[in-house]
């Protein structure tokens, strides 16, 4: 198993409405080297994510929402064996 350390670098998830029900979630930082990203999507007020995008090398993901509401995302980044995460602000989806 890969052992990752808790990191101290900055991760800032960004929310971007693409079109209709589609939303894009990148991070504002740019990392070189060995970096992987994961994303969880939460409905505001709920503790468990309803969507989990597991670690991959793409620094963003696009998600199609099916239900209007208030949401936030949590971005996870593993960079050179060090892991950091951060929540976005709440955003409103209308479909």
N, C-alpha and C positions, 0 to 999 in steps of 0.2 A: 504494500500500500504506500501511496505517496504521502509523506508527512508535509503538511503545510504549516507555516508559522503565521500568527496573526500579524497583520501589517500596520504600518503607520503612514503609508502613502494615501493620497486623497483620491476618492472616487465620487464623481458627481453624475448621477443619472439625469438624463435630459428627456423631456416628453415632447414629442412632435406629432401633431395630427397630420396624417398623410392625405386621406380622403375618405368620406363616408365613415364606415366602422373601423377603418385601418389606422393604427397608431404605431409610430416608430419610437424605439427606446435605445438611444446610444448613450455613451458616457462622454463627458466633455474632455476628459484627459486623453492623451495619446501615449501609448506604451509601445516600446520596442522590445525585442527579445521574446522570451517564452511567456506568452500571456493568453489566458483563457477567460471567458466571460459567461455568466449565467444570470438568468432573470426570473424573478417571481412577481406575479401580478396579484394584488390584493384588492378586495372591495373594502372601502372605508368602513371601519368599525368591526372588521372580522380579523381574527388572529391567524387563520390558516390561508395560505395562497390557494387560489383556484386554478392557477396556471404556473407550471414550472418549466422553464427552458434550461436544460442542463448545460454544463460547461462545453464550450466550443470556441474556436479561434475568432469568430466574427465578433466585432466590437459593438454590434447592435442587433436588435431583433425587431420584427414587425409582427403585430398581433391584431387579429380581427375580433372586435368585441361584438357580442350578440345581445347584450343587455345594457340598457342605459343605467347610469349611476355614477357615483364618485369612487375613484380608484387611486391607487398609488403603486409604484413598482419598487422593488428592491434589486439593486445591481450587485453582483458578486464578481470580483476580479481576483484571479490568481496570477501574479506577476513574479517571474523568477522564483517560484516556490513560496511566495508570501501572499496571504489572502486578506482582502479588505472588502467591506460591503457598505452600502449606504442606501437610504430610502429617498425616493423622490418626494416632491410635494404632491398634494392631492389634486387630481384633475377630473373634469366632468366629461363623461361620454354621453352623447345622445345619438341614437341610431335610428 
